[in-house]
Structures are given as C-alpha cells and as structure tokens.
Amino acid sequence: MIVVQDTDLETVKTIFKNKQLFDACLPDEDRVQREVGTWEPDPNGVWDFLEICLNDKVIGIVRYQPLSIVAVDIHPAVLPEYWGTNMTEKFMPKVEEYFKCNTKYHKLQIQCPQCCKHTIRAAARIGFEIEGVLIGATYWNEKIENLVMMGKFIGRK
C-alpha cells in the first residue's frame, strides 16, 4: 500500500543521504554543500516535505512550495531502487489526493531543467503538460539550462 503524508526533517535527511538520489534531484547549490558535508534540510526554508511510503517503508520524498495562492510547485523523488518501476504512476494519485484534501491548491506545477528528459517524460505520462520554457533560468551540473514549466489541474475547491 502506498501512503503520502507529512514528514519530519530527519526523514528527509535520511532519504537524501542516498548520493545517487541527492545528485539526481537537488540543485547545484545543495550538491556543493553535500560535498563538504554540510547539507541539512532548512527548517526555515521555502520547501516543505511529504514522505512517500510503500508498505510502511519510506521510499521517497515530495518537496513542495507555494507558487501562487492556487498552484504549488512539487518535486517528487524516490530512491534509486524504484527508478524504472513506474512508481511515479503509482504514488502520484496519492500526492494529488493529499493536495486536494489538505490544501486549497488546485494546480500542481513541476519545474525541471530541460536536460532532465526522464523527469519530463514521467511527468507527461501522469498528465502534466508543458506550459512554457524559461530560457537559461537554472544551473544544472554546473551549466546554465532552460527550465521547463509543467502543470496539471487536480480539481477546484
């Protein structure tokens, strides 16, 4: 059974100790901090977190932050052993349910470097549509990259 629920910063830190996941999901400035062993989820930062559980085991995290009063920017991340297993299709309905039932958001947004084709394909498979591209708007792997904006309506309250 898959459950998506609130989590604590210790759980976030534990999941992101996986270097492969950390490097695949977090921006360059976080990677630099990890290299010197200083990365901690910021309790006063802009991101909040949910945990993704499979049969009572935490297998991933959803980072999220308000984008506007009706839209939330999300970034789901699962441990590498679940990559390529269609896990996104399995847990995203629970993420949508969480936001429908616990917030006033009616739109989910994903911002992704254009070079991360796997993320763009996965988001498209679960109903996200490309809404625009911000040219040269982010750094990824020490390169300036375009930022793809994808969105999905999840219902209105």
Residue pairs with C-beta under 8 A, 6 or more apart in sequence:
1 54
1 55
2 52
2 53
2 54
2 90
2 91
2 94
3 52
3 53
3 94
4 50
4 51
4 52
4 53
4 62
4 91
4 94
4 95
4 97
4 98
5 50
5 51
5 53
5 98
6 49
6 50
6 51
7 49
7 50
7 51
7 58
7 61
9 40
9 41
9 43
9 49
11 49
11 51
11 58
11 61
12 41
12 49
12 51
12 61
13 40
13 41
14 58
15 21
15 51
15 58
15 60
15 61
15 77
15 79
16 22
16 25
16 26
16 39
16 41
16 61
18 79
18 80
19 34
20 80
21 77
21 78
21 79
21 80
22 30
22 31
22 34
22 39
23 31
24 77
24 80
25 75
25 77
26 34
27 138
27 139
27 140
28 139
28 140
28 141
28 142
29 139
30 39
33 39
41 47
41 49
46 65
47 63
47 64
47 65
48 63
48 64
48 65
49 61
49 62
49 63
49 64
50 61
50 62
50 64
50 95
50 98
51 58
51 60
51 61
51 62
52 58
52 59
52 60
52 61
52 62
52 76
52 78
52 91
52 94
52 95
53 59
54 82
54 87
54 91
59 78
59 79
59 82
59 87
60 76
60 77
60 78
60 79
60 82
60 87
60 91
61 76
61 77
62 74
62 75
62 76
62 77
62 95
63 74
63 75
63 76
63 77
64 72
64 73
64 74
64 75
65 72
65 73
66 72
66 73
67 73
67 109
69 104
70 104
70 105
70 106
70 107
71 105
71 106
71 107
71 108
71 109
71 151
72 99
72 103
72 105
72 107
72 108
72 109
73 109
73 110
73 111
74 95
74 108
74 109
74 110
75 110
75 111
76 88
76 91
76 92
76 95
78 87
78 88
78 91
88 122
88 125
88 126
89 125
89 126
92 126
95 108
96 108
96 154
99 105
99 108
99 154
100 154
100 155
100 157
104 157
105 154
106 153
106 154
106 155
106 156
106 157
107 151
107 152
107 153
107 154
108 128
108 151
108 152
108 154
109 149
109 150
109 151
110 119
110 123
110 128
110 149
110 150
110 151
111 138
111 147
111 148
111 149
111 150
112 119
112 120
112 123
112 147
112 148
112 150
113 138
113 140
113 145
113 146
113 147
113 148
114 120
114 133
114 145
114 146
114 147
114 148
115 140
115 141
115 143
115 145
116 140
120 130
120 148
120 150
123 150
124 130
124 150
126 152
127 152
128 150
128 151
128 152
129 150
129 151
129 152
130 148
130 149
130 150
131 149
131 150
131 151
132 148
132 149
133 146
133 147
133 148
133 149
134 146
134 147
134 149
135 146
136 144
136 145
136 146
137 145
137 146
137 147
138 144
138 145
138 146
138 147
139 145
